[in-house]
Amino acid sequence: MGVMSSPVEFLELLAREAAAVEFEGPLVAARAAGLPADQLAELEQAKTVALRVRALLERRRRREIELSGLYDTASDLAGLRDLDDVLRAIVHRARNLLGADVAYMTLNDEERGDTYMRVTDGSVSARFQRLRLPMGA
């Protein structure tokens, strides 16, 4: 990376969706090249603004994914009539949205005084799927 005399390189980093740590590169190169303090200050300011823009873009990207997931969930649920299918769809979507390996929904069994797995997603263990826990566990 060559020494830059303008903050354009930060725009290039934004355009290629560079990792946050890469935004230090232009400043490191400018310091090593002995650029004057006023130019270093300008680059530092450009880096700060670029990182704020990067964070904003990331938040908006996450929000878009969340809204898309919500829309997909509503669409899935609208076509389901069976309670078990609805619960499975909810647990599956929750697992995907959270990026979890396993998701489950438990219900309390007042008669037995415990909690049981109503729906699981991502677990291949039949034992886990039949797990019963003390109330409140």
DSSP file with accessible surface (Angstrom, degrees, kcal/mol):
  #  RESIDUE AA STRUCTURE BP1 BP2  ACC     N-H-->O    O-->H-N    N-H-->O    O-->H-N    TCO  KAPPA ALPHA  PHI   PSI    X-CA   Y-CA   Z-CA
    1    1 A M              0   0  142      0, 0.0     2,-0.1     0, 0.0     3,-0.1   0.000 360.0 360.0 360.0 126.3    0.0    0.0    0.0
    2    2 A G        -     0   0   55      1,-0.1     2,-0.2    28,-0.0    28,-0.1  -0.346 360.0 -86.9 -82.2 167.4    1.5    3.3   -1.0
    3    3 A V        -     0   0   76     26,-0.1     2,-0.3    -2,-0.1    -1,-0.1  -0.514  46.3-147.8 -72.0 138.3    1.4    6.5    1.0
    4    4 A M        -     0   0   20     22,-0.3    -1,-0.0    -2,-0.2     0, 0.0  -0.815  19.1-162.6-110.6 150.6   -1.8    8.5    0.3
    5    5 A S  S    S+     0   0  100     -2,-0.3    -1,-0.1    30,-0.0    -2,-0.0   0.396  77.4  41.9-107.8  -0.3   -2.3   12.2    0.3
    6    6 A S  S >  S-     0   0   45     37,-0.0     3,-0.8    36,-0.0    37,-0.0  -0.945  85.8-109.6-140.9 165.0   -6.0   12.1    0.6
    7    7 A P  T >> S+     0   0   39      0, 0.0     3,-1.4     0, 0.0     4,-0.9   0.377  85.5 107.8 -76.5   8.9   -8.7   10.2    2.5
    8    8 A V  H >>  +     0   0   71      1,-0.3     4,-2.0     2,-0.2     3,-0.6   0.836  67.1  65.7 -58.0 -34.2   -9.8    8.4   -0.7
    9    9 A E  H <> S+     0   0   36     -3,-0.8     4,-2.3     1,-0.3    -1,-0.3   0.853  95.5  57.5 -61.0 -30.2   -8.3    5.1    0.4
   10   10 A F  H <> S+     0   0    4     -3,-1.4     4,-2.2     1,-0.2    -1,-0.3   0.881 104.9  51.2 -67.1 -35.0  -10.8    5.0    3.3
   11   11 A L  H <X S+     0   0  115     -4,-0.9     4,-2.7    -3,-0.6    -1,-0.2   0.899 108.5  51.7 -65.3 -39.9  -13.6    5.1    0.7
   12   12 A E  H  X S+     0   0  117     -4,-2.0     4,-1.8     2,-0.2    -2,-0.2   0.903 108.5  50.9 -62.9 -40.1  -12.0    2.3   -1.1
   13   13 A L  H  <>S+     0   0    6     -4,-2.3     5,-2.5     1,-0.2    -2,-0.2   0.916 111.6  47.8 -62.9 -42.1  -11.9    0.3    2.1
   14   14 A L  H ><5S+     0   0   29     -4,-2.2     3,-1.6     1,-0.2    -2,-0.2   0.920 108.8  54.7 -61.4 -44.8  -15.6    1.0    2.6
   15   15 A A  H 3<5S+     0   0   86     -4,-2.7    -1,-0.2     1,-0.3    -2,-0.2   0.847 112.0  42.6 -61.9 -33.5  -16.4    0.0   -1.0
   16   16 A R  T 3<5S-     0   0  145     -4,-1.8    -1,-0.3    -5,-0.2    -2,-0.2   0.305 111.6-120.2 -97.7  11.5  -14.7   -3.4   -0.6
   17   17 A E  T < 5 -     0   0  137     -3,-1.6    -3,-0.2    -4,-0.1    -2,-0.1   0.898  43.5-170.2  54.9  47.6  -16.2   -4.0    2.9
   18   18 A A      < -     0   0    2     -5,-2.5    -1,-0.1    -6,-0.1     5,-0.1  -0.257  28.0 -94.7 -66.9 154.5  -12.8   -4.3    4.5
   19   19 A A    >   -     0   0   44      1,-0.1     3,-1.4     3,-0.0     4,-0.5  -0.334  36.7-111.0 -65.6 151.8  -12.4   -5.4    8.1
   20   20 A A  G >  S+     0   0   46      1,-0.3     3,-1.6     2,-0.2     4,-0.2   0.857 116.0  60.9 -55.8 -36.9  -12.3   -2.6   10.7
   21   21 A V  G >  S+     0   0  115      1,-0.3     3,-1.6     2,-0.2     4,-0.3   0.814  92.7  66.3 -64.0 -27.2   -8.6   -3.4   11.5
   22   22 A E  G X  S+     0   0   70     -3,-1.4     3,-1.2     1,-0.3    -1,-0.3   0.716  83.3  74.9 -68.7 -17.2   -7.7   -2.6    7.8
   23   23 A F  G <  S+     0   0    1     -3,-1.6     4,-0.4    -4,-0.5    -1,-0.3   0.610  86.6  63.3 -73.0  -9.6   -8.6    1.0    8.4
   24   24 A E  G <> S+     0   0   73     -3,-1.6     4,-2.5    -4,-0.2     3,-0.3   0.732  83.3  81.8 -80.1 -23.5   -5.4    1.5   10.3
   25   25 A G  H <> S+     0   0   21     -3,-1.2     4,-2.6    -4,-0.3     5,-0.2   0.894  87.9  48.7 -52.9 -51.4   -3.3    0.7    7.3
   26   26 A P  H  > S+     0   0    1      0, 0.0     4,-2.3     0, 0.0   -22,-0.3   0.899 113.9  47.7 -60.4 -36.9   -3.3    4.1    5.6
   27   27 A L  H  > S+     0   0    0     -4,-0.4     4,-2.7    -3,-0.3     5,-0.2   0.914 110.6  50.6 -69.2 -41.9   -2.4    5.8    8.9
   28   28 A V  H  X S+     0   0   85     -4,-2.5     4,-2.5     1,-0.2    -1,-0.2   0.939 113.1  46.3 -60.7 -45.6    0.4    3.4    9.6
   29   29 A A  H  X S+     0   0   22     -4,-2.6     4,-1.8    -5,-0.2    -2,-0.2   0.908 112.4  50.5 -64.2 -40.1    1.8    4.0    6.1
   30   30 A A  H  <>S+     0   0    0     -4,-2.3     5,-2.3    -5,-0.2     4,-0.4   0.905 111.8  47.3 -66.4 -40.7    1.4    7.7    6.4
   31   31 A R  H ><5S+     0   0  121     -4,-2.7     3,-1.3     1,-0.2    -1,-0.2   0.926 111.2  51.3 -64.7 -43.6    3.3    7.8    9.7
   32   32 A A  H 3<5S+     0   0   89     -4,-2.5    -1,-0.2     1,-0.3    -2,-0.2   0.841 108.7  52.0 -63.1 -31.3    6.0    5.6    8.4
   33   33 A A  T 3<5S-     0   0   56     -4,-1.8    -1,-0.3    -5,-0.2    -2,-0.2   0.526 115.2-118.6 -83.1  -5.7    6.4    7.9    5.4
   34   34 A G  T < 5 -     0   0   59     -3,-1.3    -3,-0.2    -4,-0.4    -2,-0.1   0.809  43.1-178.9  76.1  31.6    6.7   10.9    7.8
   35   35 A L      < -     0   0   27     -5,-2.3    -1,-0.2     1,-0.1     5,-0.1  -0.288  37.1 -92.4 -60.7 149.7    3.7   12.9    6.6
   36   36 A P     >  -     0   0   68      0, 0.0     4,-2.2     0, 0.0     3,-0.4  -0.193  34.6-108.3 -63.2 157.5    3.2   16.2    8.4
   37   37 A A  H  > S+     0   0   78      1,-0.2     4,-2.6     2,-0.2     5,-0.2   0.838 116.7  56.0 -57.4 -39.0    1.0   16.3   11.5
   38   38 A D  H  > S+     0   0  115      2,-0.2     4,-1.9     1,-0.2    -1,-0.2   0.905 109.6  45.9 -65.6 -37.6   -1.8   18.2    9.8
   39   39 A Q  H  > S+     0   0   69     -3,-0.4     4,-2.3     2,-0.2    -2,-0.2   0.895 112.0  51.6 -70.5 -37.1   -2.1   15.5    7.1
   40   40 A L  H  X S+     0   0   37     -4,-2.2     4,-2.7     2,-0.2    -2,-0.2   0.914 109.0  51.1 -63.8 -40.2   -2.0   12.8    9.7
   41   41 A A  H  X S+     0   0   62     -4,-2.6     4,-2.4     2,-0.2    -2,-0.2   0.904 109.4  50.5 -63.8 -39.6   -4.8   14.6   11.6
   42   42 A E  H  X S+     0   0   94     -4,-1.9     4,-2.4     2,-0.2    -2,-0.2   0.922 111.8  47.4 -64.1 -41.6   -6.9   14.7    8.4
   43   43 A L  H  X S+     0   0    4     -4,-2.3     4,-2.6     2,-0.2    -2,-0.2   0.898 110.3  52.5 -66.3 -39.3   -6.3   11.0    7.8
   44   44 A E  H  X S+     0   0   63     -4,-2.7     4,-2.3     2,-0.2    -2,-0.2   0.919 110.8  47.5 -62.0 -43.0   -7.2   10.2   11.4
   45   45 A Q  H  X S+     0   0  135     -4,-2.4     4,-2.4     2,-0.2     5,-0.2   0.921 111.6  50.3 -64.7 -42.0  -10.5   12.2   11.0
   46   46 A A  H  X S+     0   0   18     -4,-2.4     4,-2.7     1,-0.2    -2,-0.2   0.902 110.0  51.2 -62.9 -39.9  -11.2   10.4    7.7
   47   47 A K  H  X S+     0   0   19     -4,-2.6     4,-2.7     2,-0.2     5,-0.2   0.937 109.3  50.2 -62.7 -44.8  -10.6    7.1    9.4
   48   48 A T  H  X S+     0   0   62     -4,-2.3     4,-1.9     1,-0.2    -2,-0.2   0.932 113.5  44.8 -59.9 -46.8  -13.0    7.9   12.2
   49   49 A V  H  X S+     0   0   61     -4,-2.4     4,-2.6     2,-0.2    -1,-0.2   0.926 112.3  52.1 -64.8 -42.7  -15.7    9.0    9.8
   50   50 A A  H  X S+     0   0    6     -4,-2.7     4,-2.7     1,-0.2    -2,-0.2   0.906 109.1  50.0 -61.7 -40.0  -15.2    5.9    7.6
   51   51 A L  H  X S+     0   0   51     -4,-2.7     4,-2.3     2,-0.2    -1,-0.2   0.869 109.5  51.5 -68.1 -34.5  -15.5    3.6   10.6
   52   52 A R  H  X S+     0   0  161     -4,-1.9     4,-2.3    -5,-0.2    -2,-0.2   0.923 111.4  47.2 -65.6 -42.8  -18.7    5.3   11.7
   53   53 A V  H  X S+     0   0   58     -4,-2.6     4,-2.8     2,-0.2    -2,-0.2   0.927 111.0  52.5 -63.3 -41.6  -20.1    4.8    8.2
   54   54 A R  H  X S+     0   0   77     -4,-2.7     4,-2.2     1,-0.2    -2,-0.2   0.919 109.9  48.1 -60.0 -43.9  -18.9    1.2    8.2
   55   55 A A  H  X S+     0   0   38     -4,-2.3     4,-2.6     2,-0.2    -1,-0.2   0.906 111.3  50.7 -64.6 -40.8  -20.7    0.6   11.5
   56   56 A L  H  X S+     0   0   60     -4,-2.3     4,-2.5     2,-0.2    -2,-0.2   0.932 110.2  49.1 -62.9 -45.3  -23.9    2.2   10.2
   57   57 A L  H  X S+     0   0   78     -4,-2.8     4,-2.3     1,-0.2    -1,-0.2   0.902 111.4  50.3 -61.1 -40.1  -23.8    0.1    7.1
   58   58 A E  H  X S+     0   0   61     -4,-2.2     4,-2.6     2,-0.2    -2,-0.2   0.912 109.8  49.7 -65.6 -42.7  -23.3   -3.1    9.2
   59   59 A R  H  X S+     0   0  129     -4,-2.6     4,-2.5     1,-0.2    -2,-0.2   0.919 112.4  48.0 -61.5 -42.7  -26.3   -2.1   11.5
   60   60 A R  H  X S+     0   0  166     -4,-2.5     4,-2.4     2,-0.2    -2,-0.2   0.885 110.3  51.9 -66.5 -36.7  -28.5   -1.6    8.5
   61   61 A R  H  X S+     0   0   90     -4,-2.3     4,-2.1    -5,-0.2    -2,-0.2   0.935 111.5  46.7 -64.2 -44.8  -27.4   -4.9    7.0
   62   62 A R  H  X S+     0   0  118     -4,-2.6     4,-2.5     1,-0.2    -2,-0.2   0.914 111.8  51.2 -63.4 -42.0  -28.2   -6.7   10.2
   63   63 A R  H  X S+     0   0  140     -4,-2.5     4,-2.8     1,-0.2     5,-0.2   0.905 108.4  51.9 -62.7 -40.4  -31.6   -4.9   10.4
   64   64 A E  H  X S+     0   0  142     -4,-2.4     4,-2.5     2,-0.2    -1,-0.2   0.915 110.1  48.9 -62.0 -42.0  -32.4   -5.9    6.8
   65   65 A I  H  X S+     0   0  106     -4,-2.1     4,-2.4     2,-0.2    -2,-0.2   0.921 112.2  48.9 -63.4 -43.2  -31.6   -9.5    7.6
   66   66 A E  H  X S+     0   0   98     -4,-2.5     4,-2.4     2,-0.2    -2,-0.2   0.927 113.0  46.4 -63.2 -45.6  -33.8   -9.4   10.7
   67   67 A L  H  X S+     0   0   82     -4,-2.8     4,-2.6     2,-0.2    -1,-0.2   0.890 111.6  51.6 -65.8 -38.1  -36.7   -7.8    8.8
   68   68 A S  H  X S+     0   0   60     -4,-2.5     4,-2.8    -5,-0.2    -1,-0.2   0.918 110.4  49.3 -63.1 -42.0  -36.3  -10.3    6.0
   69   69 A G  H  X S+     0   0    7     -4,-2.4     4,-2.5     2,-0.2    -2,-0.2   0.898 110.8  50.0 -63.6 -40.1  -36.4  -13.1    8.6
   70   70 A L  H  X S+     0   0  112     -4,-2.4     4,-2.6     2,-0.2    -2,-0.2   0.933 111.8  47.8 -64.3 -44.0  -39.5  -11.6   10.2
   71   71 A Y  H  X S+     0   0  164     -4,-2.6     4,-2.5     1,-0.2    -2,-0.2   0.932 112.5  49.0 -62.0 -45.5  -41.3  -11.4    6.8
   72   72 A D  H  X S+     0   0   62     -4,-2.8     4,-2.7     1,-0.2    -1,-0.2   0.901 111.1  50.7 -61.7 -39.7  -40.3  -14.9    6.0
   73   73 A T  H  X S+     0   0   21     -4,-2.5     4,-3.0     2,-0.2     5,-0.2   0.938 110.0  48.7 -63.8 -46.8  -41.6  -16.1    9.3
   74   74 A A  H  X S+     0   0   57     -4,-2.6     4,-2.0     1,-0.2    -2,-0.2   0.915 112.7  49.1 -59.9 -41.0  -44.9  -14.4    8.9
   75   75 A S  H  X S+     0   0   56     -4,-2.5     4,-0.9    -5,-0.2    -2,-0.2   0.924 112.9  47.2 -64.3 -44.0  -45.2  -15.9    5.4
   76   76 A D  H >< S+     0   0   72     -4,-2.7     3,-0.7     1,-0.2     4,-0.4   0.932 113.9  46.9 -61.3 -47.1  -44.4  -19.4    6.7
   77   77 A L  H >< S+     0   0   49     -4,-3.0     3,-1.1     1,-0.2    -1,-0.2   0.823 101.8  64.7 -68.3 -31.7  -46.8  -19.1    9.6
   78   78 A A  H 3< S+     0   0   64     -4,-2.0    -1,-0.2     1,-0.3    -2,-0.2   0.826 104.9  46.1 -62.1 -29.2  -49.7  -17.8    7.5
   79   79 A G  T << S+     0   0   61     -4,-0.9     2,-0.4    -3,-0.7    -1,-0.3   0.516  96.1  90.7 -92.1  -4.0  -49.8  -21.0    5.5
   80   80 A L    <   +     0   0   50     -3,-1.1     3,-0.0    -4,-0.4    -4,-0.0  -0.748  37.5 167.8 -99.1 139.3  -49.7  -23.4    8.5
   81   81 A R        +     0   0  209     -2,-0.4     2,-0.4     5,-0.0    -1,-0.1   0.639  54.3  86.9-116.1 -27.2  -52.7  -24.7   10.3
   82   82 A D  S  > S-     0   0   77      1,-0.1     4,-2.2     2,-0.0     5,-0.2  -0.632  71.5-139.2 -81.6 131.1  -51.4  -27.4   12.5
   83   83 A L  H  > S+     0   0  102     -2,-0.4     4,-2.7     1,-0.2     5,-0.2   0.899 102.8  52.3 -56.8 -43.9  -50.1  -26.2   16.0
   84   84 A D  H  > S+     0   0   57      1,-0.2     4,-2.6     2,-0.2    -1,-0.2   0.908 109.5  49.5 -62.1 -39.9  -47.0  -28.5   15.9
   85   85 A D  H  > S+     0   0   62      2,-0.2     4,-2.4     1,-0.2    -1,-0.2   0.908 111.2  49.9 -64.3 -40.5  -46.1  -27.2   12.4
   86   86 A V  H  X S+     0   0   35     -4,-2.2     4,-2.4     2,-0.2    -2,-0.2   0.947 112.4  46.4 -63.1 -47.2  -46.4  -23.6   13.7
   87   87 A L  H  X S+     0   0   24     -4,-2.7     4,-2.5     1,-0.2     5,-0.2   0.913 112.3  50.4 -64.1 -41.7  -44.3  -24.3   16.7
   88   88 A R  H  X S+     0   0  120     -4,-2.6     4,-2.6    -5,-0.2     5,-0.2   0.918 110.8  49.8 -61.5 -42.3  -41.6  -26.1   14.7
   89   89 A A  H  X S+     0   0   21     -4,-2.4     4,-2.5     2,-0.2     5,-0.2   0.909 111.2  49.1 -64.1 -40.9  -41.5  -23.2   12.2
   90   90 A I  H  X S+     0   0   65     -4,-2.4     4,-2.6     2,-0.2    -2,-0.2   0.944 114.2  44.3 -63.9 -47.7  -41.1  -20.6   15.1
   91   91 A V  H  X S+     0   0    7     -4,-2.5     4,-2.4     2,-0.2    -2,-0.2   0.917 114.2  50.1 -66.4 -40.6  -38.3  -22.6   16.7
   92   92 A H  H  X S+     0   0   74     -4,-2.6     4,-2.2    -5,-0.2    -1,-0.2   0.940 112.8  46.1 -62.9 -45.8  -36.6  -23.2   13.4
   93   93 A R  H  X S+     0   0   41     -4,-2.5     4,-2.8    -5,-0.2     5,-0.2   0.913 111.2  52.5 -65.7 -40.7  -36.7  -19.5   12.4
   94   94 A A  H  X S+     0   0   40     -4,-2.6     4,-2.2    -5,-0.2     6,-0.2   0.925 109.0  50.5 -60.5 -42.8  -35.5  -18.4   15.9
   95   95 A R  H  X>S+     0   0   61     -4,-2.4     5,-1.9     1,-0.2     4,-1.1   0.930 112.9  45.8 -61.0 -44.1  -32.5  -20.7   15.6
   96   96 A N  H  <5S+     0   0   83     -4,-2.2     3,-0.3     1,-0.2    -2,-0.2   0.915 112.5  49.4 -66.7 -43.5  -31.7  -19.3   12.2
   97   97 A L  H  <5S+     0   0   83     -4,-2.8    -1,-0.2     1,-0.2    -2,-0.2   0.866 116.6  42.2 -64.7 -35.7  -32.1  -15.7   13.2
   98   98 A L  H  <5S-     0   0  144     -4,-2.2    -1,-0.2    -5,-0.2    -2,-0.2   0.597 104.3-128.8 -85.5 -13.5  -29.9  -16.2   16.3
   99   99 A G  T  <5 +     0   0   63     -4,-1.1    -3,-0.2    -3,-0.3     2,-0.2   0.835  53.5 158.0  68.0  32.0  -27.3  -18.3   14.4
  100  100 A A      < -     0   0   39     -5,-1.9    -1,-0.2    -6,-0.2     3,-0.1  -0.523  49.1-138.0 -89.8 155.6  -27.6  -20.9   17.2
  101  101 A D  S    S+     0   0  138      1,-0.2     2,-0.3    -2,-0.2    -1,-0.1   0.843  90.6  18.0 -75.5 -35.9  -26.7  -24.6   16.8
  102  102 A V        -     0   0   59     -7,-0.1     2,-0.3    21,-0.0    -1,-0.2  -0.993  63.4-179.2-138.8 142.7  -29.8  -25.7   18.7
  103  103 A A  E     +A  121   0A  17     18,-2.4    18,-2.7    -2,-0.3     2,-0.3  -0.978   9.9 172.4-136.9 152.0  -33.1  -24.1   19.6
  104  104 A Y  E     -A  120   0A 125     -2,-0.3     2,-0.4    16,-0.2    16,-0.2  -0.987  25.3-139.6-154.5 161.5  -36.0  -25.4   21.6
  105  105 A M  E     -A  119   0A  51     14,-2.7    13,-2.9    -2,-0.3    14,-1.6  -0.996  22.0-163.8-124.9 128.1  -39.3  -24.5   23.2
  106  106 A T  E     -A  117   0A  54     -2,-0.4     2,-0.3    11,-0.2    11,-0.2  -0.819   2.5-161.4-110.6 154.7  -40.2  -25.9   26.6
  107  107 A L  E     -A  116   0A  67      9,-2.2     9,-2.6    -2,-0.3     2,-0.4  -0.963  22.9-115.3-129.3 151.1  -43.6  -26.1   28.3
  108  108 A N  E     -A  115   0A  91     -2,-0.3     2,-0.8     7,-0.2     7,-0.3  -0.688  16.1-151.1 -85.2 137.0  -44.5  -26.6   31.9
  109  109 A D  E  >> -A  114   0A  36      5,-3.7     4,-1.8    -2,-0.4     5,-1.4  -0.898  11.3-173.0-107.0  97.6  -46.3  -29.8   32.8
  110  110 A E  T  45S+     0   0  148     -2,-0.8    -1,-0.2     1,-0.2     5,-0.0   0.861  81.2  54.9 -61.5 -37.0  -48.3  -28.7   35.9
  111  111 A E  T  45S+     0   0  192      1,-0.2    -1,-0.2    -3,-0.1    -2,-0.0   0.914 118.3  32.6 -65.9 -42.0  -49.6  -32.3   36.6
  112  112 A R  T  45S-     0   0  160      2,-0.1    -1,-0.2    -3,-0.1    -2,-0.2   0.605 104.7-128.3 -89.1 -15.4  -46.1  -33.8   36.7
  113  113 A G  T  <5S+     0   0   39     -4,-1.8    22,-1.1     1,-0.3     2,-0.2   0.825  72.0  93.7  73.9  30.0  -44.5  -30.6   38.1
  114  114 A D  E   <S-AB 109 134A  21     -5,-1.4    -5,-3.7    20,-0.2     2,-0.4  -0.796  71.7-109.1-140.2-175.2  -41.7  -30.4   35.5
  115  115 A T  E     -AB 108 133A   7     18,-3.3    18,-3.1    -7,-0.3     2,-0.3  -0.949  30.8-168.3-120.9 139.7  -40.8  -28.9   32.2
  116  116 A Y  E     -AB 107 132A  65     -9,-2.6    -9,-2.2    -2,-0.4     2,-0.6  -0.905  30.8-100.4-130.5 157.8  -40.5  -30.8   28.9
  117  117 A M  E     +A  106   0A  17     14,-1.4   -11,-0.2    -2,-0.3     3,-0.1  -0.666  35.2 175.7 -74.9 116.5  -39.2  -30.2   25.4
  118  118 A R  E    S+     0   0A  75    -13,-2.9     2,-0.3    -2,-0.6   -12,-0.2   0.868  71.0   3.8 -87.2 -44.2  -42.2  -29.3   23.2
  119  119 A V  E     -A  105   0A  10    -14,-1.6   -14,-2.7   -32,-0.1    -1,-0.4  -0.997  65.0-173.8-144.0 137.3  -40.2  -28.6   20.0
  120  120 A T  E     -A  104   0A  29     -2,-0.3     2,-0.4   -16,-0.2   -16,-0.2  -0.945   2.9-168.9-127.5 154.0  -36.4  -28.8   19.2
  121  121 A D  E    S+A  103   0A  36    -18,-2.7   -18,-2.4    -2,-0.3     3,-0.1  -0.978  72.3  15.3-143.3 127.1  -34.5  -27.8   16.2
  122  122 A G  S    S+     0   0   36     -2,-0.4     2,-0.5     1,-0.3   -18,-0.1   0.249  92.1 114.0  97.6 -11.7  -30.9  -28.7   15.4
  123  123 A S        -     0   0   20    -20,-0.2    -1,-0.3     1,-0.1    -3,-0.1  -0.813  39.4-177.6 -95.6 128.7  -30.6  -31.4   18.0
  124  124 A V        +     0   0  146     -2,-0.5     2,-0.6    -3,-0.1    -1,-0.1   0.510  54.6 104.6 -98.1  -5.2  -30.1  -34.9   16.7
  125  125 A S     >  -     0   0   55      1,-0.2     4,-1.9     2,-0.0     5,-0.1  -0.650  55.3-162.0 -82.9 116.7  -30.2  -36.5   20.1
  126  126 A A  H  > S+     0   0   48     -2,-0.6     4,-1.2     1,-0.2    -1,-0.2   0.861  93.3  58.8 -63.4 -32.5  -33.5  -38.3   20.8
  127  127 A R  H  4 S+     0   0  202      1,-0.2     3,-0.4     2,-0.2     4,-0.2   0.916 105.5  47.8 -63.5 -43.3  -32.7  -38.1   24.5
  128  128 A F  H >4 S+     0   0   57      1,-0.2     3,-1.4     2,-0.2    -1,-0.2   0.909 108.2  55.4 -62.8 -40.6  -32.4  -34.3   24.4
  129  129 A Q  H 3< S+     0   0   81     -4,-1.9    -1,-0.2     1,-0.3    -2,-0.2   0.753 113.1  41.5 -67.1 -21.8  -35.7  -34.1   22.5
  130  130 A R  T 3< S+     0   0  175     -4,-1.2    -1,-0.3    -3,-0.4    -2,-0.2   0.316  87.0 138.0-104.1   7.8  -37.4  -36.1   25.3
  131  131 A L    <   -     0   0   61     -3,-1.4   -14,-1.4    -4,-0.2     2,-0.4  -0.209  34.0-165.6 -60.9 136.8  -35.6  -34.3   28.1
  132  132 A R  E     -B  116   0A  75    -16,-0.2   -16,-0.2   -18,-0.0    -2,-0.1  -0.987   6.9-169.0-123.3 137.8  -37.7  -33.3   31.2
  133  133 A L  E     -B  115   0A  52    -18,-3.1   -18,-3.3    -2,-0.4     3,-0.1  -0.898  31.4 -92.1-124.7 155.4  -36.4  -30.8   33.7
  134  134 A P  E >   -B  114   0A  92      0, 0.0     3,-2.2     0, 0.0   -20,-0.2  -0.286  63.5 -80.9 -61.5 150.1  -37.5  -29.7   37.2
  135  135 A M  T 3  S+     0   0   75    -22,-1.1   -21,-0.0     1,-0.3   -27,-0.0  -0.267 118.1  15.5 -54.8 129.8  -39.8  -26.7   37.1
  136  136 A G  T 3         0   0   77      1,-0.3    -1,-0.3    -3,-0.1   -22,-0.0   0.373 360.0 360.0  87.4  -5.1  -37.9  -23.5   36.7
  137  137 A A    <         0   0   89     -3,-2.2    -1,-0.3    -4,-0.0    -4,-0.1  -0.434 360.0 360.0 -77.1 360.0  -34.6  -25.2   35.6
